[in-house]
Amino acid sequence: MSSSFHYLVMAEHSMFQKKLLAKLKGTGLTSGQPKILDYLSDHDGASQKDIAHGCHIEPGTLTTLLNRMEEIGLAERRMLGGNRRSFYVFMTDLGKSKLKLVTDAFSELEEEAFRGISTDERAKFTELFQKIYKNTARLHPNGE
């Protein structure tokens, strides 16, 4: 196993995704949906543009995910203020109940990931990783 930063980030992301989907098996949630529900937990009623930006998802991919989420009753798009060009996305009651499962799964995975790591080490790691994230975000042409 390589110990390079890029390899570790990609490998950890892949493992985290697999474990998340395994924990959510049987809930009806598919890849991409937990991230959107998690985003909506703090931004219910967000525009599609804001969700795509906040979740690092291409707008076309987000549209596909939201269409499926609407079909199964997790979210709904509404116009606000009579503006027909902009739709805002809200969680339904079903979406909110699935969010609880997502939140629990994320918490369990984080506890597993930080097992044997002190609170101080965890705080320092999070601080450093946020700096890395901000540096990487500056490299993206849209600042995402």
C-alpha positions in Angstrom: 0.0 0.0 0.0 1.3 3.4 -0.9 1.6 6.0 1.8 1.4 8.9 -0.6 -1.2 11.5 0.4 -3.2 11.2 -2.9 -3.4 7.4 -2.6 -4.5 7.5 1.1 -7.2 10.1 0.4 -8.6 8.1 -2.6 -8.4 4.8 -0.8 -10.0 6.2 2.4 -12.8 7.8 0.4 -13.5 4.5 -1.4 -13.5 2.5 1.8 -15.7 5.0 3.6 -18.2 5.0 0.7 -18.4 1.2 0.7 -18.9 1.0 4.4 -21.5 3.7 4.3 -23.5 2.0 1.7 -23.2 -1.3 3.6 -24.5 0.3 6.7 -27.4 1.8 4.7 -28.2 -1.4 2.9 -31.9 -2.1 3.1 -32.8 1.6 3.5 -33.4 2.2 -0.2 -30.7 4.9 -0.3 -28.3 4.8 -3.2 -24.9 6.3 -3.7 -25.0 10.1 -3.7 -28.3 10.3 -1.8 -26.8 10.3 1.7 -24.6 13.2 0.8 -27.5 15.2 -0.4 -29.7 14.4 2.6 -26.7 15.4 4.9 -26.4 18.7 3.0 -30.1 19.4 3.2 -30.0 18.8 7.0 -28.3 22.2 7.3 -29.7 23.8 4.1 -33.3 22.6 3.7 -34.8 24.6 0.9 -31.5 25.1 -0.9 -31.2 25.8 -4.6 -30.0 23.1 -6.9 -26.9 25.2 -7.7 -26.0 25.5 -4.0 -26.5 21.8 -3.5 -24.3 20.9 -6.4 -21.6 23.3 -5.2 -21.9 22.2 -1.5 -21.8 18.4 -2.4 -19.2 18.7 -5.2 -21.6 17.2 -7.7 -21.9 18.1 -11.3 -25.3 19.8 -12.0 -26.4 17.0 -14.4 -25.6 14.3 -11.9 -27.5 16.2 -9.2 -30.5 16.5 -11.4 -30.5 12.7 -11.9 -30.1 12.1 -8.2 -32.9 14.6 -7.3 -35.2 13.1 -9.9 -34.8 9.7 -8.2 -35.1 11.2 -4.7 -38.4 12.9 -5.8 -39.7 9.6 -7.3 -39.2 7.7 -4.1 -40.4 10.6 -1.9 -37.2 11.7 -0.2 -37.2 15.3 -1.5 -39.4 17.7 -3.3 -38.6 20.7 -5.5 -40.7 23.9 -5.1 -40.7 27.4 -6.5 -40.4 30.2 -4.0 -41.7 33.7 -4.5 -43.2 32.9 -7.9 -39.8 32.6 -9.6 -40.4 29.9 -12.2 -36.7 29.7 -13.1 -35.5 28.6 -9.7 -36.5 25.5 -7.8 -35.6 24.9 -4.2 -35.1 21.4 -2.7 -36.8 20.4 0.5 -36.6 17.1 2.4 -39.9 15.3 2.9 -40.9 13.6 6.1 -39.6 10.4 4.6 -36.3 12.1 3.7 -36.0 13.4 7.3 -36.5 9.8 8.6 -33.8 8.5 6.2 -31.5 11.4 7.3 -31.6 10.0 10.8 -30.2 6.7 9.4 -27.6 8.6 7.4 -26.5 10.6 10.4 -26.2 7.5 12.6 -24.2 5.7 9.9 -21.8 8.7 9.5 -21.3 8.9 13.3 -20.5 5.2 13.5 -18.1 5.4 10.7 -16.3 8.4 12.2 -16.0 6.6 15.5 -14.5 3.6 13.7 -12.1 5.9 11.7 -10.9 7.7 14.8 -10.6 4.6 17.1 -7.4 4.8 19.1 -6.9 8.4 18.2 -7.0 11.0 21.1 -9.4 13.9 21.1 -6.4 16.3 20.7 -5.1 14.3 17.7 -8.5 14.2 16.2 -8.9 18.0 16.6 -5.4 18.6 15.1 -6.1 16.3 12.2 -9.4 18.0 11.4 -7.8 21.4 11.6 -5.0 20.3 9.2 -7.4 18.5 6.8 -9.5 21.7 6.6 -6.4 23.6 5.6 -5.7 21.0 2.9 -9.3 21.2 1.7 -9.1 25.0 1.4 -5.8 24.8 -0.5 -7.3 22.2 -2.9 -10.5 24.2 -3.3 -8.4 27.2 -4.5 -7.1 25.0 -7.3 -10.6 24.6 -8.8 -11.5 27.2 -11.3 -14.9 27.9 -9.6 -13.4 27.9 -6.1 -15.5 24.8 -5.2 
